Amino acid sequence: MKDTFYITTAIDYANGRPHLGHAYEKVLTDVVARHRRLMGERVHFLTGIDEHGQKILQTAQAQNKTPEELTNEVAPLFVELCAKLHISHDDFIRTSETRHKDVVRKILSDLFEAGDIYKSPYRGFYSVRQEQFVLEKERVDGKWPEIYGEVVEIEEENYFFRLGKYKERLVEFLHGNIFVFPYFRQKQVTEFLKDPINDLCISRPKSRLPWGIPLPFDEDYVTYVWFDALINYISAIKYGTPDFEKCWPVDFHVIGKDILVPAHAVYWPIMLMAMGVPLPKSLLVHGWWHISGEKLSKSSGVTVDPFSLAEEFGADALRYFLIREMNVGQDSNFTAELFLSRYNADLANNYGNLVNRLLNLSGKHLPDGLATASVTEEPEAEVKQLWAKTEAEIHELFEGFQFHSALDRIFTFITALNRYAEIRAPWKLAKSDDPEDRKLLETSLALLAEGIRLATVACLPVMPETGQRVLGLLGETVPQTWEGELTWSDRLTGRTFGERAILFPRPRT
Ligand code: MSP
């Protein structure tokens, strides 16, 4: 029986270094996974790499390597990226692993036996240079584009999967279900399905592509890479064993917009239908980061390499930027100016400074620990009211994948805390002998401390490392769930806090 929230990323092609797009997808999925854990759910989070197919073989050949050599070099980079960005995945799958290949071959055999895979001649135009079939409609004035080099008409036998047989079932399913988030992308799927669809060629002759999973019923062929890759989502959770039922159906496949149609929204559901397996609950489709790498590194010294960004600014700063700047589903631009401005304004000056102020002032003026907030005047009431509103809003925003807005609300609250600090000016109150001023000083620091705690706990899905540091400084442990953790309390009363800490150092201009 399903008892686990199951979420996956796409598996990245293992033919080069991970880039910012890969980093984003992992961070986004991680934010969802961490949020669900904080909501008390058991979570299984899968990521991994896609190692077969033409792309990998071609890159390997260009580097005078075998495909295994190439993917064995690249795999650790993706694992390292996950560690560097604090990705909390539970499993990392490589499609070259036996656990995966066995499941792919089992599924192929089953579908072949059931008659959903058949052999048929295929006639088409083939670019020898690009090693791929090209479409008649790509000809310009009767000529093939230069990049294809010599194009020959060939006929070869291949194996086909009966996509067409299940198309109407898929159309019906989409008619009655919200399957794709954001929903406008589901319309792209239904639009695509308005045209007739061909059966899917799921084999490549070994003579042409010697790198892939051999077909169990004909070893002269390897499996088409997408057919192989999609199966990772079920091979990793032990398809065919009772364990599988704990996670499946998957709650969300997180993918980029480029691989929705036809791979995830047509091939994959139909493959599952043919296998008699329930369909995924949902596809969470994100947009793309547009990047002009060269311009970036020349103008500012900021590169878009996720490793160097995390190294220089900290993983949480990169995570914050990616989540704050991307409205899930839309595209976004990465510019050095924007990155630095978020880093300096939001993280260093707004949040970092506030924490520093608190530690500094409470260290100096409250050596016996945080006192009770005994004053309740308008500024105090306003802060508490704003939090109550923020808390209500962020639950909904997290639930609806509006993470950028959730962060916006939390940081608006942090700005309000800084404004409150300016109004009460505890550094001035500390100079006064008036007991009323002392009360105000104590109250203001209690309010700031609790405010920081709440904002920090709310940011945990996005900034887990910072959360651990700040909560540690406040004498708190990192909560496993949000239950009871996001409401205003006086739990910090009596605490003495850690030393001053620079959370986001080296602010730049
Ligand atoms: N191997 C296939 C996926 C197979 S899933 C069964 C693949 N790999 S990929 O490396 O090209 O892309 C992996 C993921 O990264 C995709 O979801 C893709 O959309 C995402 N991104 C690649 N470049 C991106 C950006 N510039 N911005 C955001 N995401 C991007 O496709």
Residues whose N, C-alpha, C, O or C-beta is under 5 A from the ligand:
A	BS01	MSP	A10 I11 D12 Y13 G21 H22 E25 D50 A229 L230 I255 G256 K257 D258 I259 G287 W288 W289
